[in-house]
Amino acid sequence: MDVFARLESEVRGYCRGWPTVFTTARGSRLTDENGRSFLDFFAGAGTLNYGHNDPALKQRLIEYLAQDNIVHGLDMHTAAKRRFLEAFEEIVLKPRNLDYKVQFPGPAGNHSVEAALKLARKYTGRETVVSFTNAFHGMTLGALAVTGNSMKRTGAGVPLGHGVAMPYDNYLDGRTPDFLLLDTMLDDSGSGLDKPAAVIVESVQGEGGINVASADWLRQLADLCRRHEILLIVDDVQMGCGRTGAFFSFEEAGITPDIVCLSKSLSGYGLPFAITLMRRDLDVWEPGEHNGTFRGFNPAFVTAVGALEDHWTGEGIEKQTLAKGQQVKLALDEIALEHAGAIADVRGRGLVWGMETRDPETASRICAEAFGRGLLMETSGPNDEVVKLLPPLTTTAEELAEGLDVLADSVAAVRTAVHA
């Protein structure tokens, strides 16, 4: 592995926790060049909701490429884009009574967020955007300005302005009524808070530590935005495409955001793909006012259609995801009970779960121990104090049980080592 240390930037991260060279992957498992198999509870940071190399999606992709179809299309009309738009409208938007326009801002989640922030400011003529404590929205400057993590913000190298952070759900442990501060400041012309263009929120903060907003909190937020004529942006980059059960993570709350950011598992295959959804009247862009070279990655359109048709028609994948989530919760609760001295909390929704450790270093040790036992997991939270579980939605109940057993053994091994 010398070539990586010699040539690749020090910024590399995940590989430091998983020091091996991966070669192949299928479903919920990866294999390294030594032939060792690893169960994946990471899923490309939420990019592989349907697992690695889904055979049906792979076949669609191979056939598309083999016929010399369009790969790079900028924002030109292509048959693949038409098919995606039709499928997305019929399978996702119409059944949910959502009437959004679709923007293709670029290939990654941060592109979707940047487009949303620019559009909100353009439409309202205002500059300030409200975000929340422990939020994560991306690594580009606009997205960083509404991100909470101090280490990531410092990396910008310039002042990050036009953003105001407010307490996320339960940030103050119930000591203050929800939105008391924000509502009061918005009503007070002497508060120093300029009227915001938008509020941007994650219904579950993945990178922030698996902090779950209640449906009631989200409804209150939507009501506040409506009363103050502020646009509501839901960043569903990691939690969308079924991660919490429903296709959109905000469905449970019964709200309709003004703008929605989607990426990660949208292509269904790990191909770069992002969209920004907006209320029709918000589409005030001039042609070419926001563009990018890789907005129209047509192979991703092809696999995205396959993912929608295979997983979101009929009953879809939602019930299975919620059932598997209960399986994970029960196992984590059992681990937390057995190791109450080390585990502070278990929280999550659908198939995104976090186990908060009392000592931040414990979470990293657990993930390292799990890697040694053939299980891939990452940490999250402001101090990397949360063991984060993000398995593919297609992981079987048997595979989940296998991974959860490895996790239990890993926690026990770390605890034994600490007390040795």
C-alpha positions in Angstrom: 0.0 0.0 0.0 3.1 2.2 -0.2 1.7 4.1 -3.3 -1.2 5.5 -1.3 1.0 7.0 1.4 3.6 8.2 -1.1 1.3 9.9 -3.6 -2.2 10.4 -2.1 -2.9 13.5 -0.1 -2.9 13.4 3.7 -6.6 14.4 3.5 -7.6 10.8 3.0 -9.7 9.6 5.8 -11.7 6.4 5.6 -8.8 4.3 4.5 -7.0 5.0 7.7 -9.6 3.1 9.7 -9.8 0.3 7.1 -6.1 -0.4 6.2 -6.6 -2.8 3.4 -7.0 -2.7 -0.4 -10.6 -3.6 -1.5 -11.1 -5.2 -4.9 -14.7 -6.5 -5.3 -18.1 -6.0 -3.8 -21.6 -7.5 -4.1 -24.7 -6.8 -2.0 -23.6 -6.1 1.6 -20.1 -7.4 1.3 -16.7 -6.3 0.1 -13.6 -8.4 -0.5 -10.0 -7.2 -0.3 -7.0 -8.3 -2.4 -6.2 -11.0 0.1 -9.6 -12.6 -0.3 -10.9 -11.5 3.0 -14.7 -10.7 3.2 -16.1 -7.7 5.0 -19.7 -7.1 6.0 -20.6 -3.5 5.1 -22.5 -1.4 7.7 -21.2 1.8 5.9 -22.8 1.6 2.4 -20.7 4.3 0.9 -21.8 6.8 3.6 -25.3 6.2 2.4 -24.7 6.0 -1.3 -25.4 2.3 -1.6 -28.8 1.9 -0.2 -29.4 -1.0 -2.6 -26.1 -2.6 -2.0 -23.0 -3.1 -4.1 -23.3 -4.1 -7.8 -27.0 -4.9 -7.8 -27.3 -7.4 -10.7 -30.4 -5.9 -12.3 -29.0 -2.4 -12.2 -25.6 -3.5 -13.5 -27.3 -5.2 -16.4 -29.2 -2.0 -17.3 -25.9 -0.1 -17.1 -23.9 -2.6 -19.3 -26.6 -2.6 -22.0 -26.8 1.2 -22.0 -23.0 1.6 -22.4 -22.7 -1.3 -24.9 -25.1 0.5 -27.3 -23.0 3.7 -27.5 -25.7 5.7 -25.7 -25.0 9.2 -24.4 -22.7 9.3 -21.3 -21.9 13.0 -21.0 -24.7 15.3 -21.8 -24.4 18.6 -19.9 -28.0 19.8 -19.7 -28.9 18.7 -23.2 -32.1 16.7 -23.8 -31.4 13.0 -23.8 -33.5 9.9 -23.9 -32.1 8.7 -20.6 -32.9 12.0 -18.9 -36.4 12.0 -20.3 -36.9 8.5 -18.9 -35.6 9.5 -15.5 -37.9 12.5 -15.3 -40.9 10.5 -16.3 -40.1 7.7 -13.8 -39.4 10.2 -11.0 -42.6 12.0 -11.5 -44.7 8.8 -11.8 -43.1 6.8 -9.0 -42.0 9.4 -6.5 -43.7 12.8 -6.9 -47.3 12.0 -8.0 -48.0 9.4 -5.3 -46.9 11.9 -2.7 -48.8 14.8 -4.2 -45.6 16.7 -4.7 -45.4 19.2 -7.6 -41.7 20.0 -7.8 -39.5 21.2 -10.6 -36.2 19.3 -11.0 -32.8 20.9 -11.3 -29.7 19.0 -12.1 -27.0 21.0 -10.3 -24.0 18.7 -10.5 -22.9 15.2 -9.5 -22.7 15.5 -5.7 -24.8 16.4 -2.7 -22.9 19.6 -2.0 -23.9 20.8 -5.5 -27.5 20.3 -4.6 -27.1 22.2 -1.4 -25.3 25.1 -3.1 -28.0 25.4 -5.7 -30.7 25.4 -3.0 -28.9 28.2 -1.0 -28.3 30.3 -4.1 -31.9 29.9 -5.3 -33.4 30.8 -1.9 -31.3 33.9 -1.8 -32.2 34.9 -5.4 -35.9 34.3 -4.9 -36.2 36.1 -1.6 -33.6 38.8 -2.1 -32.3 38.0 1.4 -28.9 36.7 2.5 -29.1 34.9 5.9 -29.7 31.2 6.1 -30.6 29.5 9.4 -29.1 26.1 10.0 -28.8 24.0 13.2 -26.3 22.8 15.7 -24.3 19.8 14.6 -25.6 20.1 11.0 -23.5 18.9 8.1 -24.4 20.1 4.5 -21.1 19.7 2.5 -17.6 20.9 2.2 -17.9 23.7 -0.3 -18.0 27.2 1.0 -21.7 27.8 0.9 -22.5 24.4 2.4 -19.8 24.9 5.1 -21.3 28.2 6.2 -24.4 26.2 7.3 -22.4 23.3 8.7 -21.8 23.1 12.5 -18.5 21.1 12.8 -15.7 23.4 13.8 -12.9 21.3 12.3 -14.6 21.2 8.9 -15.5 25.0 9.1 -11.9 25.9 9.9 -10.7 24.1 6.8 -12.5 26.7 4.7 -9.6 29.2 5.3 -11.9 32.2 4.9 -14.7 33.7 7.0 -18.0 31.8 6.6 -20.8 34.3 6.7 -24.6 34.8 6.1 -25.5 31.8 8.3 -27.0 31.6 11.8 -27.1 28.4 13.8 -30.0 27.6 16.1 -30.6 24.6 18.5 -31.6 21.3 16.8 -34.3 19.2 18.3 -33.4 18.2 21.9 -30.1 20.1 21.8 -31.0 21.8 25.1 -32.4 18.6 26.6 -35.9 20.0 26.8 -35.0 22.9 29.1 -36.3 25.4 26.5 -39.4 25.2 24.4 -38.8 24.4 20.8 -38.0 27.4 18.6 -38.5 29.9 21.4 -35.2 31.6 20.6 -35.6 31.7 16.8 -39.3 32.7 16.9 -38.6 35.5 19.4 -35.6 36.8 17.4 -37.6 36.8 14.2 -40.4 38.8 15.9 -38.0 41.4 17.4 -36.6 44.0 15.1 -33.9 44.7 17.7 -32.6 41.1 17.8 -29.9 41.6 15.2 -31.1 38.7 13.1 -31.7 39.7 9.5 -34.8 38.1 8.1 -33.6 34.8 6.7 -34.0 33.7 3.1 -34.3 30.1 4.2 -33.9 27.5 6.9 -32.0 24.3 6.0 -32.4 21.2 8.0 -31.7 17.4 8.1 -34.5 15.3 9.6 -31.8 13.0 10.9 -28.3 14.4 11.3 -26.0 11.7 10.1 -22.6 13.2 10.3 -23.7 15.2 13.4 -24.2 12.1 15.5 -27.5 10.4 14.4 -29.6 13.2 16.0 -33.2 12.5 15.1 -35.7 15.3 14.8 -39.2 14.3 15.9 -42.1 14.6 13.5 -43.7 17.2 15.8 -40.4 19.3 15.8 -40.3 19.2 12.0 -44.0 20.3 11.8 -43.3 23.2 14.2 -40.3 24.2 12.0 -42.4 24.1 8.8 -45.1 26.2 10.6 -42.5 28.8 11.7 -41.1 29.1 8.2 -44.6 29.6 6.8 -45.6 32.2 9.4 -42.4 34.2 8.8 -42.3 33.7 5.0 -39.0 31.9 5.1 -38.2 29.0 2.6 -37.8 25.6 4.1 -34.9 23.5 2.6 -34.7 19.8 3.6 -31.3 18.3 3.0 -32.1 14.7 2.2 -28.8 13.9 0.7 -28.0 11.1 3.1 -31.4 10.3 4.6 -33.4 10.3 1.4 -34.1 7.4 -1.0 -35.5 5.3 1.8 -32.9 5.5 4.4 -35.4 6.3 7.2 -38.2 4.1 5.6 -40.2 6.4 3.4 -38.5 7.7 0.2 -38.2 11.1 1.7 -37.2 11.4 5.3 -39.7 14.2 5.9 -42.8 12.2 4.9 -43.4 10.9 8.4 -43.9 14.5 9.6 -46.4 15.3 6.8 -44.6 18.4 5.7 -43.9 19.7 2.2 -40.5 21.5 2.0 -40.1 24.4 -0.4 -36.8 22.9 -1.6 -35.3 19.4 -1.3 -31.7 18.3 -1.8 -31.1 14.7 -3.0 -28.0 12.8 -4.0 -26.0 9.8 -2.7 -28.3 6.8 -3.3 -30.3 8.5 -6.0 -28.5 6.7 -8.8 -29.0 3.4 -7.0 -25.6 2.2 -8.0 -23.0 4.5 -6.5 -22.8 6.7 -9.6 -22.5 10.5 -9.0 -26.0 12.0 -9.3 -27.7 14.9 -7.5 -30.9 16.9 -8.0 -32.5 19.9 -6.3 -36.3 19.9 -6.1 -38.1 23.2 -5.8 -41.7 24.6 -5.7 -42.6 25.6 -9.3 -42.9 29.3 -8.4 -39.4 29.2 -7.0 -37.8 28.3 -10.4 -36.6 31.9 -11.2 -33.2 30.9 -12.6 -32.0 32.6 -15.8 -30.7 30.0 -18.4 -27.2 29.1 -17.5 -27.2 31.1 -14.2 -26.2 28.0 -12.3 -24.5 25.3 -14.3 -21.7 22.7 -14.3 -20.0 20.3 -16.6 -21.2 17.1 -15.1 -24.9 17.9 -14.5 -26.1 15.2 -16.9 -24.4 11.9 -16.1 -26.7 9.7 -18.2 -25.5 6.3 -16.9 -26.8 7.5 -13.5 -30.2 8.3 -15.0 -30.4 4.7 -16.3 -29.6 3.1 -12.9 -31.8 5.6 -11.0 -34.8 4.5 -13.1 -34.0 0.9 -12.4 -33.8 1.6 -8.7 -37.1 3.3 -8.7 -38.8 0.6 -10.7 -37.3 -2.2 -8.7 -37.7 -0.8 -5.2 -40.3 1.9 -5.1 -43.3 0.5 -7.1 -46.0 -1.5 -5.4 -45.4 -1.9 -1.7 -41.8 -0.8 -2.1 -39.0 -1.3 0.3 -40.3 0.9 3.1 -41.9 -1.8 5.3 -38.8 -4.0 5.0 -36.6 -1.1 6.0 -38.6 -0.3 9.1 -38.7 -3.9 10.2 -35.0 -4.3 9.8 -34.6 -1.0 11.8 -36.5 -2.6 14.7 -34.1 -5.6 14.5 -31.1 -3.2 14.8 -32.7 -1.2 17.6 -33.4 -4.2 19.7 -29.8 -5.5 19.3 -28.3 -2.1 20.1 -30.5 -1.6 23.1 -29.3 -5.0 24.4 -25.6 -4.0 23.9 -26.2 -0.6 25.6 -27.9 -2.3 28.6 -25.0 -4.8 29.0 -22.4 -2.1 28.7 -24.2 0.9 30.3 -20.9 2.2 31.7 -19.6 2.7 28.2 -22.8 3.4 26.1 -24.7 6.6 26.8 -27.5 6.4 24.2 -29.0 4.5 21.2 -30.9 6.5 18.6 -32.0 6.3 15.0 -34.8 5.8 12.4 -35.2 3.2 9.7 -31.8 1.8 8.9 -29.6 4.6 10.3 -28.6 4.1 13.9 -26.1 5.5 16.3 -24.6 4.2 19.5 -23.2 7.1 21.6 -20.2 6.2 23.8 -19.4 8.0 27.0 -15.8 8.4 26.1 -15.3 9.5 22.5 -12.2 7.3 22.0 -14.3 4.2 22.8 -16.3 4.7 19.5 -13.1 4.6 17.4 -11.8 1.6 19.3 -15.1 -0.3 18.7 -15.0 0.5 15.0 -11.3 -0.6 14.8 -12.1 -3.8 16.6 -15.1 -4.5 14.3 -12.9 -4.0 11.2 -10.5 -6.6 12.6 -13.5 -8.9 12.9 -14.7 -8.2 9.3 -17.3 -5.5 9.8 -17.1 -1.9 8.3 -18.5 0.9 10.4 -17.7 4.6 10.9 -18.0 7.1 13.7 -19.9 10.3 13.7 -20.7 13.2 16.0 -18.7 16.4 16.8 -16.2 14.3 18.8 -16.5 11.1 16.8 -18.3 9.7 19.9 -21.0 7.8 18.0 -20.7 4.4 16.4 -22.7 4.8 13.2 -24.6 2.0 11.5 -25.6 2.6 7.9 -26.1 -0.8 6.2 -27.6 -1.2 2.7 -31.4 -1.4 2.9 -31.1 -4.7 1.0 -29.0 -6.3 3.8 -30.8 -9.5 4.8 -32.0 -10.1 8.4 -29.4 -12.8 8.7 -26.6 -10.4 7.6 -27.8 -7.8 10.0 -27.8 -10.4 12.8 -24.3 -11.4 11.9 -23.0 -7.9 11.9 -24.8 -7.0 15.1 -23.2 -10.0 16.8 -19.8 -8.8 15.6 -20.6 -5.4 17.0 -21.5 -6.9 20.4 -18.3 -8.9 20.5 -16.3 -5.8 19.5 -17.9 -3.7 22.3 -17.2 -6.5 24.8 -13.6 -6.8 23.6 -12.9 -3.0 23.9 -14.4 -3.0 27.4 -12.3 -5.9 28.4 -9.2 -4.3 27.1 -9.9 -1.0 28.9 -10.4 -2.8 32.3 -7.4 -5.2 31.8 
